[in-house]
């Protein structure tokens, strides 16, 4: 009898767990909110609009993805450096904020298909005479955003050669220190820096200097949506939605809203 009761208990627990799993799947299919994490302060990709609402290319794309999946979107703004811990803590389902795909990050999170391509550049005051070279920058203060591949590159390649690498929680604070003279230069993503800084009044005295920064640390020069490891179904759902948005013209329509035709998001 004890053995029978034990089997009945195990069977009952298995049935309960199965019903919970089925319930979770049904909740998703019935339109439970899809939770996106992002890191604002990175125009034109993700930033706070004058109306106090999140906006930007990747915000609009995320909302379109949710619509394609027939699920309402919920958004949470966090510092970029907290992306991986927040995903592991399941604070949101996915993180979209110009996340560069690198081999190191692939060991920690899963990635969707490509969102866009971009190069890495060094930005400094016009006629500064600086170059993205550790020997030239020795003793200079160079800004980077925390948690980015730019920070990892600068600390591994330049800080060891005497460059003073300064990390910032967001782009806005970094640019503020650059314009005020507290920084000699910054490492940035080319598209974002061109549209979000150089094309604005505050960036009129600055320019890209030297060539594109290329290094294995930088990865494959494209960004994607990050998802916690073990959630392959979420990645598959995101990829299906992205493929449909590209096929039906929504991706291009959203891109034209934020980027001039001279800028290609496909790295062409």
N, C-alpha and C positions, 0 to 999 in steps of 0.2 A: 504493500500500500504506500509506503514511504517513497519507493522508487517511482510508482505511478504518479503520486502527487508531485514529485520532483519534475517528472516529464511534463505533467500538465502545467506546472509553473513556468518551465522553460518555454513550452509552446505558447503560453499566454503572453509571456514577455516578448517573444519573437513577433507575435501578432500585433502587440502594442507598438513595437518599434516600426513595423511595417506600416501600420496605420498612420504613424507620425510622419514617416517619409512620404507616403502618398499624400497626406494632407499638405505637406510643404510644397510638393510638386503642384498640387491642385491650386494652392494659394498663388503660386507663381503664374500658372496658366490663367488664373482668373484676374490677373492684373494687379498683384501686390506691387508696391512701389519698388523701383530699382534705384539704389542709392549710389550716387556718384560722389567721390571726393575730388577736390580740385585745390589749386593754390592760386589765389587771385593776385593781382599786381603784375600781370604779364601781358599787356595789350600788344596786339589785337586778339590774342588767343583766349585769355580769361582775365577779366577785370571787373571792377564795380562801376556801373554806369552812373551818369549824373542823377538818375532817378532812384539810386540806391539799390538797384537790382543787378544780379550777376549777368554779365553779357560777354560777348567775344565769340570767335569762330568755334572754339572747342566746346563752349557752353551751348551754343546753338546746335552743334553737331551732336552733343550728348542728348539734348532734348529730342532731336530727330531720331536718334537711336532708340530712345525710350518709346517714342510714338510708333516706330517700326515694330518694336517688340510688344506693343499694346500694353505698356505698363507706365504708370505715372512716374516722373522723375523726382527724386529728392536730392538736394545738393548740400554738401558740407565743405566749408573752406578751412583748410589746415595749412600749416607751413610745409613746404615741399619736402624738407628733411624728415618729416614724420610719416611719409607715404607708406613705407614698408611696415613699420610697427602698427599703423592704423589699419592696414589691410589684414595683418595677422590677427589683430584684435577684433576684426569683422565690424569695424565702425561703418564701413560702406562696402558695396559689392565690387566696385572698380574705381580706379583713379585715373583721371584724364587731365593732364596739365603739361603738355609738351615733354613727356617722359622719354628720354633717349634710351634706345635699346642697346644694352651692352652685355658682354659675357658675364660680368660680375652680377648684374641685376637679374639675368636669367637664372642664376642660382638661387634667387630669393623670391621671385615672382614669375607669373606667367604673363605673356604679352599677346595682345590682339594683333591683327594684321596692321600694316602701316597706316598711320594717320597722315603724316606729311614728312618731307625731307628738309633738312636745313644744314648749313655749314656752321662751323665755329670760328669766330673772329676775335681779334684783339682791337679794342676801341680806346682811343686816347685823344687828347686835345690836338687840334691842327698844328702842324709844324713843330710837334714835340720832339721829333727825331727818334722816337721810340720804335721798337720792333718787337714782335712776339718771339723774343729770344732771351733765354736766361742770362746770357752774358751781358746783354744790353740792359736788361731790367734789374740787375743785381743792385740791391739797396733801394729799389723803388717799391711803392705800395700798389698792389694789384688787387682789385676787388672781384669776388666771385659769390654766387648764391649758394647757400648751404645745401648740401645733399645732392648737388648736381654733378654731372661728369666734369664740368669746368672746374669745380672745387677739387675733385679727385686728381685731375690732371695737374693743376697748379701746385698742389701740395706734393705730389710725387715727382714732378719734373722740374719745377722752378724753385720751390721753397728750399730744397736741398742745395741750391746753387746761390742762395743769398737773396732771393726775391721775397719781399714781405707780403705774404698772401693774407688778405683780410676777408673773412666770410661774413655774409649778411643773410638775414632771414628772408629777405624779399628783394626784388629788383628795384623797387622805388627808393628804398633806403640807400642802396648801392649807387644808383644814379645821382641821388642827392649829394652823396659824399664826393662823387666824381666832379660834379659841377662846382662844388664849393672848394675844390682843390685838395681835399683830404686824401684823394686817390690820384695816382698817376695814370692809371688805365684800368680797364675791366675786360674780362673774358666773357663773351656773350654769344648767343645764337644769332646768326646773321639776319634772318628775316625779322625776328622780333625787335632787334636793336634798330634796324633800318626804319621800320614803321612806328615802333613805340617810343623811339628816342631821337634818332638822327633827323627824322622828318618833322620834328616838333621844334618849337622855339628854344627850348632848353638845351637841345642838342646841336644847335647851329654852329657852335665853336668846336665841334668834335668830328672825328672821322675814323673809319676803319684804317688801320695801318698794317702793312705787311700782307702776307698771303694767308689763306685759310689755314687754320691750325689742324694738322692731321696727325693722329697718334692712335695706336691700338686702344688706349684707354677710352677714346672718344666713341668707340663702337662703330656702328654702321651708318651714322649720320641720318637716322630717321627716328621718329617718335611713334609711340603706340600707346594703347590703353593698358594699364597694369592691373592684374588680377591676382589674388592670393593663390599660392600653390594649392593644388588639389581641386580647384574649381574650373576644370576644363569645360564643363557645360556652359558656364558663364562666358568663357572665351568663345566657344562655338556660337552662342547666341549673339554675341557682339559682332563676330565676323560675318554672320549671315545678314545682320542688320546693316553693317557697313557696306557689304557687297551690293545690297539692294539700293542703298542710298547713292552709291556711285553709279549704278546702272540706270536709275530713274532720274538722274540729273540733280538730285538734292544736294549732293556734296559740292558740285561745281557752283550751284546757285548760292550756297552759303559762303563759299570761298570768294566769289565775286563781290559779296557784300563787304568784305574786310580787306581784300588784297587787290592791287591793280593788276592788270593783265600782264604786266612785265615781270611779275613774280610767279614762279611756278612752285607749287607745293609738292611736286612729284620729283624734284631733283633733276629736272631735264634742262 
